[in-house]
Amino acid sequence: LDAAEAYLEQALAIDRESGDRQAEGVDLSMLADIFLRRRQLDTAENISEQGLAISREVGDLPNQGSYLCALGRVALQRRQYQVAEDYLQQSLTIARESGGQRLETEALCVLGDVAKAQADYARAETMYRQSLTLANELGLGPEIAEAQLALGRLLAEQLGLREEGRLLVAEAAQRFTEMEMPEAEDARAALERLG
């Protein structure tokens, strides 16, 4: 992540020097994701708010949806569930209006996380299943794995469907590993906890 951050900082400097506000908005989106992964919420929120403002300024609807989703993730981690829900619903609306199906899968999955955090397990399952179905239809490997992991954990840990949940978590762990994604470690740890 450190190398990616350094590269994005250089790209942002070039974007700003050249006055390319749209590229700046795109690069800020990737930088916000790095800080979200590090759980540096204040920085992720600040960058996302800057990027959202730029995206609105240049009329970049898909990136607006991405920033709203990132802000929803920040609010979720802060346990501000209604704020998270509001951001994510806006993100989902934009994704559907702009044809951003990858963003739609992400927003649905994070809405599932919000529901799960509030012990609304039926709604969480619905959101995760919708995300997984769409990701499968589109062949989006990372999004498939993310939805499999979330749904699998919910089924096994909250809904008592241990075998079905374990199978999904195992598939997610394998998929993340094959794609050499850092999420593989979390998926393997979840699988180990499920026995």
N, C-alpha and C positions, 0 to 999 in steps of 0.2 A: 504493500500500500504506500510505503514511503516513496518509492520510485514513481508510482502513478501520481502521487500528490505533487512531486517536483515537476514532472512533465506538465501537469495541468496548470501549475502556477506559471510556467513558462508560456504555455498556450494562452493563458489569460492576459499576460503582459502584452503579447503580440496582438490579441484581440482588441485590447484597450488602446494600444498605440495606433492601430489601424482604424479604430472607430467601428469595428464590426460587432454591433450589439447583439445580433442573432447568435454569432459564434460564441460570444461571451456568455450568453444565456445557456447555451448547450454545455459549454465547459464547466460552468458553475454547477450544473446538474450532476455531472460526474464527480466533482469535488465534494458536493454535499453528500453523495452516496458514501464516499470514503469516510467522512466524519460520522455518518450514521453507523457504519460498520464498526468504527472505533468507540461508539457510544459517547461521542463528544457532542452532546445534544445542543448546547448553546451555539456552538460554531455551525453545526448542521442547520439549525433553525435560521441563523443569521444569513448564511449563504442561500438557503432556500427562499427566504423572503426577498433577498436581492434578485435572485434569478427569476422569481415570480413577477416582480416588478418589471424587469427587463422583458420577459416574455409577453407580458401584457402590452408593454410599450411598442414592441415590434410585431404584435399580433400572432405570436407563435403559440397557437392553441394546444398542440400536443405537449410542448414543454410546460405550459401552465398546468396541465394535468399531472405531469411528473412531479413538479414542485409541490402541488397540493397533496399528492400521495406522500412525498417525503415529509411534509409538515404533519400529515396524519400519523406517520411512523414516530415522529418526535413526540407528538401528543400522547400516543399510546404508551411509549416508554415512560412518560411522565405520569401515566395513569389518569390523564385528562380525557376520559373516554368520549364524552359528548363532543369535545373539540375535535378529537380524532375522527369521530363519525362524520362530523360536518365536512372536514377537509376531504375525507375519503369519498363521500357521496358526490362532492363537487368533482373530484378527480374521475370517478366512475362515469359521471354524466359527460364530461369532456371526452373521455376515452371513447364512449359510445357515439358521441356526435362527430368525432373526428376520425373514426375508424381505427383508433389506436388499440388494437386487440391485445398486444403485449401489455400495455398499461392496464387494460381492463382486467387481465388475469391477475396482475399484481394488486390492484385495488381490491378486487374480490377477496384475495387471500388475506390481505391486511384487515379488511372488514371482518373476516372470520376470526382473526386474532383479537380484534376489539370485542366481538361477541363472546369469545372464549374467556377473555379476561373478566367479563361481567357474568360469567357462569350461564350464558345463554347458549347452551351447547347445541340445541337444535338449529339455531340460526348459524352458529359457527360451522356446523356440518354442511348446511346448505351452501354457505359462501365458499367453503373449501372445495366442495364437489363441483360447483359451478366453475371455479377457477381451474380445477384439474381437467374438467371436460373441455373447456375452451383451449387450455394449453395443449392438451392432447390433439385436438382438432388442428391446431396450428403447428404442431411439432416443435414446440418451444422447450427444449431440454431443461434449462435452468428453472423455468417456471413450473414445468411438470414436477421436477424434483422438490421444489419448494412446497407445492400444494400437496404432494404425496407425504412429505414429512409432517406438515401441519395436520392433515387429515388423519394420518396414521397415529400420531401422538394423541389426538383427540379421541379417536375410537378406542385405543388401548387404555389410555389413562383416565378418561372421564366417562366413556360410554360402556365400558366393560366388554368391548369387542376386541380382546387382546390379540387373537390370531390374525384377524383381518388388519388390525392396526399395525402389528409387527411386520406383516408382509409389505405393507406400504412403506414403512420406515426402512426396511431392508432394500426395497427398490430405490428409494430416494438416496440412501447411502451409496449404493452401487452407481447410480447415475451421477451423483456429485463427484465420486471418486474418478469415474471415467472422464469427466470433464475437467478434472484437476481443480476443483473449486474448493475454497477454504471451508465452505459449509459441510464438506464431507466429514470433517472431524466431529461437528455437532451431531450429524446424522448417525455416525458410528457410535457416539456416546449414548444417544437416545436408544439405539438398537440394543446396546449392551445392557442398559437399564431394564429393557423389556424382556431380557433373558433369552 
